[in-house]
């Protein structure tokens, strides 16, 4: 069972590592492609600037002017602003939306790339250098390419989450069917010999069997009947009734106390005699017994176990504390997963079953409140008061 649990843990890790690797490779490749395109666009702007400079300074009728005009007119993606610093005027703007504040845009462009100075751009009237500069920024294609990895990452994350949710829901549904089938079959298997034992018990009553012996046999038969009833309720939504949880917890506590080592010091405290919740007492007593039994196993024969019940706001709190070997922080949640166990011969089903009863049937919560290795552990149950 532990091997199955370890395989499931490694499968989850491999799944997320693979997904992260795909995203990382995509982002790295996209960034490399973006860098190359930025370099190409800068080179295109430099060529465009040279062509523009030649057009303004060549004499009319030059045979090369058509070539330069083709270069200038070929830019349909890179935003550019040709700015005369002397007159503080925009000479021309390419690929810029109407209504945009060009002066503010120039300041933003200057942060992206240094402007290109056009040398020899003379004013036809004064013959002076007009100090014209070309400001530019990334093309719309490059901007789209920049956000592409993030869109891909978001989309991939969504589908990974959806796939994981679908897988988890399917696995939980499968687990529920397994739980139900196993529990009902167990109840059926126990019920058959139990009926026979009850018949033999009635026969023993008419013979000279000591009353003390009959009383002990009766206790064990009652115990088997309780266990059978518990198993029969797993897999179906059990009926919940407003009941006082204090005697249910106390009886489960006393049952385990009488059957544990005399070297274990037990303590039970309750701040009130009655706390009413919507309860199935057979299943809840099973939870308490399971938790106390785990504490007994953790202590390994000698130590302390305390059980404290109190209320706060609209909730009932049950804390079970032991001085056992403790739980590692990394295992605070995993101890409630089916298959997880630290016992050599354990199946890792007890705490998983307790979590199912508390959360699915009683709509409460169960978790490790605190734990320190070789110091002890406190498990907390939270249940809502009956309205």
C-alpha positions as CSV (number, residue, x, y, z in Angstrom):
1,X,0.0,0.0,0.0
2,X,2.9,2.3,0.8
3,X,4.5,1.6,-2.6
4,X,1.2,2.6,-4.3
5,X,1.1,5.8,-2.3
6,X,4.8,6.6,-3.2
7,X,4.1,6.0,-6.9
8,X,1.1,8.4,-6.8
9,X,3.3,11.1,-5.2
10,X,6.0,10.7,-7.8
11,X,3.4,10.7,-10.6
12,X,2.1,14.1,-9.4
13,X,5.6,15.5,-9.2
14,X,6.5,14.3,-12.7
15,X,3.3,15.8,-14.0
16,X,4.0,19.2,-12.7
17,X,7.7,19.1,-13.5
18,X,6.8,18.3,-17.1
19,X,4.3,21.1,-17.3
20,X,6.7,23.5,-15.9
21,X,9.4,22.3,-18.3
22,X,7.2,22.9,-21.3
23,X,6.4,26.5,-20.1
24,X,10.0,27.3,-19.4
25,X,11.2,26.0,-22.8
26,X,8.5,28.0,-24.5
27,X,9.4,31.2,-22.6
28,X,13.1,30.8,-23.2
29,X,12.6,30.2,-26.9
30,X,10.2,33.1,-27.3
31,X,12.6,35.5,-25.5
32,X,15.4,34.4,-27.8
33,X,13.1,35.0,-30.9
34,X,12.1,38.4,-29.5
35,X,15.7,39.4,-29.0
36,X,16.5,38.5,-32.6
37,X,13.5,40.4,-34.0
38,X,14.4,43.5,-31.9
39,X,17.9,43.4,-33.4
40,X,16.5,43.1,-36.9
41,X,14.0,46.0,-36.3
42,X,16.8,48.2,-35.1
43,X,18.8,47.5,-38.2
44,X,15.8,48.2,-40.4
45,X,15.2,51.6,-38.7
46,X,18.9,52.5,-39.2
47,X,18.6,51.6,-42.9
48,X,15.3,53.6,-43.0
49,X,17.0,56.6,-41.4
50,X,19.8,56.6,-43.9
51,X,17.4,56.3,-46.8
52,X,15.3,59.2,-45.4
53,X,18.4,61.3,-45.1
54,X,19.4,60.7,-48.7
55,X,15.9,61.5,-49.9
56,X,16.0,64.9,-48.2
57,X,19.5,65.8,-49.4
58,X,19.6,64.3,-52.9
59,X,19.0,66.6,-55.8
60,X,15.9,66.2,-57.8
61,X,16.2,63.8,-60.7
62,X,18.8,61.5,-59.0
63,X,18.4,58.0,-60.3
64,X,18.8,56.5,-56.8
65,X,15.9,58.4,-55.2
66,X,13.4,55.8,-56.3
67,X,15.3,53.1,-54.4
68,X,15.4,55.2,-51.3
69,X,11.7,56.0,-51.6
70,X,10.9,52.3,-51.8
71,X,12.8,51.7,-48.6
72,X,11.1,54.5,-46.8
73,X,7.6,53.6,-47.9
74,X,8.2,49.9,-47.1
75,X,7.9,50.5,-43.3
76,X,4.3,49.6,-42.3
77,X,4.8,48.2,-38.8
78,X,7.5,50.0,-36.9
79,X,6.2,53.2,-35.1
80,X,8.4,56.2,-35.9
81,X,8.4,59.9,-35.3
82,X,10.6,62.3,-37.2
83,X,11.2,65.3,-34.9
84,X,12.9,68.6,-35.6
85,X,14.6,69.6,-32.3
86,X,15.3,73.1,-33.5
87,X,11.7,74.0,-34.2
88,X,10.3,71.5,-31.7
89,X,8.0,70.2,-34.3
90,X,7.0,66.8,-35.5
91,X,8.1,66.5,-39.2
92,X,6.4,63.2,-39.8
93,X,4.9,60.3,-37.9
94,X,4.6,56.7,-39.2
95,X,2.4,53.9,-38.0
96,X,1.1,56.1,-35.1
97,X,-2.6,56.2,-34.2
98,X,-4.5,59.4,-34.6
99,X,-5.0,61.5,-31.5
100,X,-1.9,60.2,-29.7
101,X,0.2,62.7,-27.8
102,X,3.3,62.6,-29.9
103,X,5.5,64.5,-27.5
104,X,4.7,62.0,-24.7
105,X,5.2,59.2,-27.1
106,X,8.6,60.6,-28.0
107,X,9.6,60.5,-24.4
108,X,8.4,56.9,-24.1
109,X,10.2,55.9,-27.3
110,X,13.4,57.4,-26.0
111,X,13.3,55.0,-23.1
112,X,13.1,52.0,-25.4
113,X,15.8,53.0,-27.9
114,X,18.2,55.9,-28.4
115,X,17.0,58.2,-31.3
116,X,18.9,58.3,-34.5
117,X,20.4,61.7,-35.5
118,X,20.0,62.5,-39.2
119,X,23.1,64.4,-40.2
120,X,23.2,66.9,-43.0
121,X,19.4,67.5,-43.0
122,X,19.5,71.1,-44.1
123,X,16.7,73.7,-44.0
124,X,16.1,74.7,-47.7
125,X,15.5,78.4,-46.7
126,X,18.3,79.1,-44.2
127,X,20.7,76.3,-45.2
128,X,21.2,75.4,-41.5
129,X,21.2,72.0,-40.0
130,X,17.7,71.3,-38.6
131,X,18.9,68.7,-36.1
132,X,16.4,66.1,-37.0
133,X,16.1,63.0,-35.0
134,X,14.1,59.7,-35.6
135,X,12.4,58.2,-32.5
136,X,11.1,54.7,-32.8
137,X,9.8,51.8,-30.7
138,X,8.9,48.1,-31.1
139,X,6.5,47.1,-33.8
140,X,3.0,45.8,-32.9
141,X,4.2,42.4,-34.1
142,X,7.0,42.4,-31.5
143,X,4.6,43.5,-28.7
144,X,2.2,40.7,-29.6
145,X,5.1,38.2,-29.5
146,X,6.2,39.5,-26.1
147,X,2.8,38.7,-24.5
148,X,2.5,35.4,-26.4
149,X,4.4,33.3,-23.8
150,X,2.2,34.7,-21.0
151,X,-1.0,33.9,-23.0
152,X,0.4,30.4,-23.6
153,X,1.3,30.0,-20.0
154,X,-2.2,31.1,-18.8
155,X,-3.9,28.8,-21.3
156,X,-1.6,25.9,-20.5
157,X,-2.1,26.4,-16.7
158,X,-5.9,26.5,-17.2
159,X,-5.9,23.2,-19.1
160,X,-3.4,21.6,-16.6
161,X,-5.7,22.7,-13.7
162,X,-8.7,21.4,-15.6
163,X,-7.0,18.1,-16.3
164,X,-5.8,17.7,-12.7
165,X,-9.3,18.6,-11.4
166,X,-10.9,16.0,-13.7
167,X,-8.4,13.4,-12.7
168,X,-8.8,14.1,-9.0
169,X,-12.6,14.1,-9.3
170,X,-12.4,10.8,-11.1
171,X,-10.0,9.3,-8.5
172,X,-12.2,10.5,-5.6
173,X,-15.2,9.0,-7.2
174,X,-13.4,5.7,-7.8
175,X,-12.2,5.8,-4.2
176,X,-15.7,6.4,-2.9
177,X,-16.9,3.3,-4.9
178,X,-14.0,1.2,-3.5
179,X,-14.7,2.4,0.1
180,X,-18.4,1.6,-0.3
181,X,-17.9,-1.8,-1.8
182,X,-15.2,-2.8,0.7
183,X,-17.2,-1.5,3.7
184,X,-20.5,-3.2,2.8
185,X,-18.8,-6.4,1.9
186,X,-17.0,-6.3,5.3
187,X,-20.3,-5.7,7.1
188,X,-21.8,-8.6,5.2
189,X,-18.9,-10.9,6.0
190,X,-19.0,-10.0,9.7
191,X,-22.8,-10.1,10.0
192,X,-23.0,-13.8,9.0
193,X,-20.9,-15.3,11.8
194,X,-22.1,-12.6,14.2
195,X,-25.7,-13.9,13.8
196,X,-24.4,-17.4,14.6
197,X,-22.5,-16.2,17.6
198,X,-25.6,-14.5,19.0
199,X,-27.5,-17.8,18.7
200,X,-24.7,-19.6,20.5
201,X,-24.7,-16.9,23.2
202,X,-28.4,-17.6,23.9
203,X,-27.6,-21.3,24.3
204,X,-24.9,-20.5,26.7
205,X,-27.3,-18.7,28.9
206,X,-29.3,-21.9,29.7
207,X,-26.2,-23.7,30.7
208,X,-24.2,-23.2,33.9
209,X,-21.8,-20.6,32.4
210,X,-20.7,-18.0,35.0
211,X,-22.3,-14.5,34.7
212,X,-18.9,-12.8,34.5
213,X,-18.1,-14.8,31.5
214,X,-21.4,-14.2,29.9
215,X,-21.0,-10.4,30.6
216,X,-17.6,-10.3,28.8
217,X,-19.0,-12.3,25.8
218,X,-21.9,-9.9,25.7
219,X,-19.5,-6.9,25.5
220,X,-17.6,-8.4,22.7
221,X,-20.7,-9.3,20.8
222,X,-22.0,-5.7,21.3
223,X,-18.7,-4.5,20.0
224,X,-18.9,-6.6,16.9
225,X,-22.5,-5.3,16.3
226,X,-21.2,-1.7,16.5
227,X,-18.4,-2.4,14.1
228,X,-20.8,-4.1,11.6
229,X,-23.1,-1.1,11.8
230,X,-20.2,1.3,11.2
231,X,-19.1,-0.5,8.1
232,X,-22.7,-0.7,6.8
233,X,-22.9,3.2,7.0
234,X,-19.7,3.8,4.9
235,X,-20.5,4.4,1.2
236,X,-24.0,5.8,1.9
237,X,-25.0,9.2,3.3
238,X,-25.6,8.3,7.0
239,X,-28.4,9.9,8.9
240,X,-27.4,12.8,11.1
241,X,-29.4,13.7,14.2
242,X,-28.9,16.6,16.7
243,X,-27.1,14.8,19.6
244,X,-24.7,15.6,22.4
245,X,-21.3,14.8,21.2
246,X,-19.7,14.7,24.7
247,X,-20.8,11.2,25.8
248,X,-19.9,9.8,22.3
249,X,-16.4,11.1,22.7
250,X,-16.1,10.1,26.3
251,X,-17.3,6.6,25.7
252,X,-14.8,6.1,22.8
253,X,-12.0,7.6,25.0
254,X,-12.9,5.3,28.0
255,X,-13.0,2.2,25.7
256,X,-9.5,2.8,24.5
257,X,-8.2,3.8,27.9
258,X,-9.2,0.5,29.5
259,X,-7.5,-1.4,26.7
260,X,-4.2,0.5,26.7
261,X,-1.0,0.2,28.6
262,X,-1.1,1.2,32.3
263,X,2.0,3.3,31.7
264,X,0.0,5.7,29.5
265,X,-1.4,8.7,31.4
266,X,-4.8,9.6,29.9
267,X,-6.6,12.9,30.6
268,X,-10.1,14.0,29.5
269,X,-11.3,17.6,29.9
270,X,-14.5,19.2,28.6
271,X,-15.6,22.8,29.2
272,X,-19.3,21.9,29.2
273,X,-21.5,18.9,29.7
274,X,-23.4,19.3,26.5
275,X,-22.4,20.3,23.0
276,X,-25.1,19.5,20.4
277,X,-24.2,18.9,16.8
278,X,-25.7,17.0,13.8
279,X,-24.1,13.7,14.5
280,X,-23.9,10.0,13.6
281,X,-22.6,8.7,16.9
282,X,-21.4,5.3,15.5
283,X,-19.2,6.9,12.9
284,X,-17.9,9.7,15.1
285,X,-16.9,7.3,17.8
286,X,-15.0,5.4,15.2
287,X,-13.1,8.6,14.3
288,X,-12.2,9.3,18.0
289,X,-11.1,5.7,18.5
290,X,-9.0,5.8,15.4
291,X,-7.2,9.0,16.5
292,X,-6.6,7.7,20.1
293,X,-5.4,4.4,18.8
294,X,-2.9,6.3,16.5
295,X,-1.7,8.2,19.5
296,X,-1.3,5.0,21.5
297,X,0.8,3.5,18.7
298,X,2.9,6.7,18.5
299,X,3.7,6.7,22.2
300,X,4.8,3.1,22.0
301,X,3.8,2.0,25.4
302,X,4.6,5.0,27.7
303,X,3.6,8.7,27.6
304,X,0.6,11.0,27.9
305,X,-2.6,11.3,25.8
306,X,-5.1,14.2,26.5
307,X,-8.5,14.9,24.9
308,X,-10.0,18.4,25.3
309,X,-13.4,19.5,24.1
310,X,-14.4,23.2,23.9
311,X,-16.5,25.6,21.9
312,X,-15.9,28.9,20.2
313,X,-18.4,30.9,18.3
314,X,-20.6,28.4,16.4
315,X,-18.1,25.5,16.4
316,X,-17.1,22.6,18.6
317,X,-13.4,21.8,18.9
318,X,-11.9,18.5,19.8
319,X,-8.1,18.4,20.4
320,X,-6.3,15.0,20.8
321,X,-2.7,15.5,22.0
322,X,0.0,12.9,22.6
323,X,3.6,12.8,23.6
324,X,4.6,10.4,20.8
325,X,7.1,10.5,18.0
326,X,5.5,13.4,16.2
327,X,4.9,14.1,12.5
328,X,7.2,15.9,10.1
329,X,5.8,19.3,8.7
330,X,5.9,17.9,5.2
331,X,3.5,15.1,6.2
332,X,0.8,17.3,7.9
333,X,-1.6,16.9,5.0
334,X,-0.3,13.6,3.5
335,X,-1.0,11.6,6.6
336,X,-4.7,11.8,5.6
337,X,-4.2,10.4,2.1
338,X,-5.1,6.8,1.5
339,X,-2.0,4.6,1.6
340,X,0.2,6.8,3.7
341,X,1.6,5.1,6.7
342,X,4.7,5.0,8.8
343,X,3.9,1.6,10.3
344,X,5.6,-1.5,8.9
345,X,2.4,-3.5,8.7
346,X,0.0,-0.5,8.3
347,X,-2.4,0.0,5.4
348,X,-2.7,3.8,5.7
349,X,-6.5,3.8,5.8
350,X,-7.4,4.9,9.3
351,X,-6.8,8.6,9.1
352,X,-8.1,8.7,5.5
353,X,-11.4,7.1,6.8
354,X,-11.5,9.6,9.7
355,X,-11.1,12.5,7.3
356,X,-13.9,11.1,5.1
357,X,-16.3,10.7,8.0
358,X,-15.5,14.2,9.5
359,X,-15.5,16.2,6.2
360,X,-17.8,14.4,3.9
361,X,-20.4,13.1,6.3
362,X,-20.3,15.7,9.2
363,X,-19.2,18.7,7.1
364,X,-16.4,19.5,9.6
365,X,-12.7,19.7,9.4
366,X,-9.8,17.6,10.7
367,X,-6.1,18.5,10.5
368,X,-2.8,18.5,12.4
369,X,-2.8,21.5,14.6
370,X,0.8,21.2,15.7
371,X,3.5,18.5,15.9
372,X,7.1,18.3,16.7
373,X,9.3,15.2,16.0
374,X,10.0,13.3,19.2
375,X,7.9,15.7,21.2
376,X,4.3,15.1,20.3
377,X,1.2,15.8,18.1
378,X,-2.1,17.6,18.4
379,X,-4.9,16.6,16.0
380,X,-7.9,19.0,15.9
381,X,-11.5,18.3,14.8
382,X,-13.9,21.2,14.1
383,X,-17.6,20.5,14.0
384,X,-20.5,23.0,13.6
385,X,-23.1,23.3,16.3
386,X,-26.6,22.2,15.5
387,X,-28.9,25.1,14.7
